[in-house]
Amino acid sequence: MFSVQTYQNRRSELQKRVSKGILLFLGNIENPINFEHNTYPFRQDSTFLYYFGISAPYIAALIDLDNDNTIVFGNELSIDDIVWTGQQESLKEKSLKCGVQDTRPFQQLALYLQQAKANNRTIHYLPPYQSSSKLLLGELLQLNPKDISPSASFIKAVVAQRSIKEPQEIAEIEKALAVSTEMHLLAMRTAQIGLQERHVTAAIQHYASDQNCSFAYPPIVTIHGEILHNAYQQNVLKEGDMILNDSGAETAMGYAADLTRTFPVSGRFTPRQRELYQVVLQAFEAARDSLKPGVRFKDIHLLAARHLVEELIGVGLMKGNPEEAVQAHAHTLFFQCGLGHMMGLDVHDMEDLGEQYVGYTEDEPKDTSTFGLKSLRLGRELQPGFVVTVEPGIYIIPELIDIWKKENKLSQFINYDVLESYRDFGGIRIEDNFLITDNGFRLLGPELIKSVEDIENYRINHVQ
């Protein structure tokens, strides 16, 4: 946990942003895998961590704005609990560490909220993303879960606060990135012809665990980099394959890293792989160098797309005017997703609160219908204190090519005949994490090798 003062200051700032009523915070529960007592690893709700820092299941908290009171609700361990888990730090002790004096049994929460409702007081709550939280909200507020209506003012207040990272949060993110950088170098050393993708994942998971970290998200370690969220890791590594490794560590305090590198199994890129890797790297560098306050991330996304098109024209996969091609969204045959997202306590920071609040604004809402843009998680103007990812890529998806080619879609920009020989190419992505500063940006964490030459030299020198 951070200092007591940290959590008190955060809650005090939040109270200034919402005028009256009760702010309700629900912690997460232990979710069963296949029966009640065999559960997934517990992960506390990130907003609860931000304001209270308590990583324990089956607790809740509220800030009573009208009475200037903060309460944590939960149950102390019974002797039956102690038999199974041993004596643990009490809820009272945990609460004092975040500056909350008032702790009460969990069952008193419902009565507190019912009395508030009876007095026509406003109860603010955030969007529940777990089924258990939806059911609990319905029970606490005597609502049909279908009628749950989160508080927009509460959401906006939390987003405004959590978006601007404190120096101590940046330090935690950089801890995660230090571990993640070593994970990626280990992956480059581990991957060899004849192994399976899962062997690489196992190696980096072991390393993260040794550093008291977990994965911030299920890692994507695959020779089929064209599959954006590929979870299958049973393929055997072969000569000529590239591995796309999208993996990041999460610190014990819940802060994430998110890095991607693509490298050749054999140690050297083929000429075609090298050529398209350079295309992605050039787009990455152009997008990175455009990061600064006041610039819309959507515009940086489109800038990266334009650079991809310009370079793909040089390769022979595209043709025509680059600006017109991007306006027609022709680049989405190769780059179907967004350039990046916010990052912090969540790898896709605060997306449980709604992209319309986190990545966009009411004045400039998200385009939810256009292929490519509908997958752009962040479009708003950047501000000092934001932490963002930049992750352009090229993804050659045979099924998508077949659909477009059959329709002769945007053939004025796509060289379909040339593209046929690339059908089995795969995918390439390069990703780093950045802090937006007052004047520009700062790369977070140690710099991880990304040039063709550095990757090839590292692979050749470290793999026997």
PEKA-V727344 format. One line per field, one symbol per residue. psi: psi as a letter, one per 20 degrees, with the letter a starting at -180 (. if undefined). burial: # if it has 24 or more other C-alpha atoms within 12 Angstrom, else .. A space follows every 10 residues. Layout:
psi->???
burial->???
This chain:
psi->qaqghghggg hggghhipgr bpoppprrro pqgirgjnqq ppoqphhggg ihjonqrlrr rqonhhjlqp ppprpqprhh ghhhirprpq hggghhhjkp hoqqqhiigg gghhhghhjk qpopqrppiq hhhggggggh jlqphijpnq ohhgghgggh ghhopqhhgg hghhghhggh ghghhgghhh pqphrrhhhg ghghgggghh jkqrpirpqo oqimiioglp ipkiqpprpi qqpoonqqqp rhijqrqnqp qpqphihqqr ggggghghgg hghghgggii prqipphhhh ghgggghggg hhghhjhrra pgghgghikh iihhniarha rqqdhqhnpj iiiphhhgir rhhnrqojhp pfhijohpir pqqpiqpqqo mrrpoooghg ggggghikpl iiipnhghhh ijhkgcqpqp prpqppahid rppqrqppqi qggggggggh iip.
burial->##...###.# ##.##..#.. ########## .......... ..######## ########## #####....# ####.#.... .......... ##.####### .###.#..## .###.#.... .########. ..##.###.# #......#.# ########## ######..## .######### ########## ###.###### #####.##.. ..#####.## ########.# #.#..##..# ########## ########## #########. .######### ########.# ##..###### ########## ###.###### .#..##.### ########## ########## ########## ....##.... .######### ########## ########.# #........# #.####..#. .#.####### #######... ########## ##..##.##. ....
